[in-house]
Structures are given as structure tokens and as C-alpha cells.
């Protein structure tokens, strides 16, 4: 997606302004930049953006307002991607965000995003209907999950590949991260699909289904 339409929900004024400038300087349109969950829901309903960037803790209680608003967005505005951008991991809400379909969902930790290009790539991926999950979010979701059907049969390397798929990496990205050939990645991915019982289907995104299985979704 060359140009994104974005709504930002962040109660810290400096970060809200910084994100706005970052996006606008790269040619994207910030439809609204708000500081609470209710304003976020109203902005998305009014502007119908490609993606919303949502903090977790916002007024009035600064606990989970952002995540509850994000869940509403997933329910009421399925065409808008949701990128949770926070200092905290809330596994219960994160798992609910991914329930049924992980397409168009991201969860990044503020203090672990060291590169602007990585943030922009993740935001673009979510706006395009992909996933972008911080590795630590993936790790905590997996530990919290009680569902491991089929996962016990995966080799260590296949689990590494599946974890990178959950982060939103392409086969090329997985190849670079693990320093293995593209052909090896394809073989691992095919083996993962087979062991998780995900046959070829024109209607299903098997990468998303595999990620959901991995996260216990």
C-alpha cells in the first residue's frame, strides 16, 4: 500500500505528535489523532481508515481502554487494520484480538521498536491485511495458551519458522533471519502445514491459520 489512511489513538501528546509527523512526512494521511478509546471509535467510524494505531492504557482509568476499543474495532470495522502499540503485553486481550482471524492485526512493544523502517513495514503489513507481532508477544501468548494440538510434532527448526511466520515475516524474511536457503524455508513451511492439518485451500490463508494454531487461537 503506497499511501495509508491512519487513525492514531495515544494519550501521550508528544508520542501522538511524533507518530503523526512520522507518517505525514512519509506521505501518509493521518485522519485523526486522539487520546481516548471513545474518540478512537468515533474517528474510525467517521473516517474509515486503512489502519488504526492504538495504545493500551488511555483515559479515564489508564488500564485497558485501548485494547477494549481495539476489540470493538475488530468487531465493527473489519476492513480497518489494528496495530496495538504499547509498553505492555496483555495476553488475554491479545489472544481475543487474534481469535478466528489474525489478518489485519499487529501488536508491537514501544521499547522494542528500534528502527523506523521496521515500524513502517509492520504498519503497512497490517494495513494490507497481514500480521505483525513482536516476538515477545508471540512468546507470551504461546506460553499462556492451553492449546497445542499438532504442535508437539514440529521439530525445533519448524517451530522457529512458525514463530517468525507469527511475526509476519515472509519466506524471504525467514530465510534471512535463520540464515537458511529459500528452498529450506519452503520445505519447513510445507511440513508445518502438513503436521497442523492445513490442506491447500483457495479460500483460506494457511499462514494465518498456522499462526492461529500456534497461538492457540
C-alpha positions, 0 to 999 in steps of 0.5 A: 500500500503506497499511501495509508489512511491512519487513525492514531489513538495515544494519550501521550501528546508528544508520542501522538505528535511524533507518530503523526509527523512520522507518517505525514512526512512519509506521505501518509494521511493521518485522519485523526489523532486522539487520546481516548478509546471513545474518540478512537471509535468515533474517528474510525467510524467517521473516517474509515481508515486503512489502519488504526494505531492504538495504545493500551492504557488511555483515559479515564482509568489508564488500564485497558481502554485501548485494547477494549476499543481495539476489540470493538474495532475488530468487531465493527470495522473489519476492513480497518487494520489494528496495530496495538502499540504499547509498553505492555503485553496483555495476553488475554486481550491479545489472544481475543484480538487474534481469535478466528482471524489474525489478518489485519492485526499487529501488536508491537512493544514501544521499547522494542521498536528500534528502527523506523523502517521496521515500524513502517513495514509492520504498519503497512503489513497490517494495513494490507491485511497481514500480521505483525507481532513482536516476538515477545508477544508471540512468546507470551501468548504461546506460553499462556495458551492451553492449546497445542494440538499438532504442535508437539510434532514440529521439530525445533527448526519448524517451530522457529519458522512458525514463530517468525511466520507469527511475526509476519515475516515472509519466506524471504524474511525467514530465510534471512533471519535463520540464515537458511536457503529459500528452498529450506524455508519452503520445505519447513513451511510445507511440513508445518502445514502438513503436521497442523492439518492445513490442506491447500485451500483457495479460500483460506490463508494457511499462514494465518491459520498456522499462526492461529494454531500456534497461538492457540487461537 
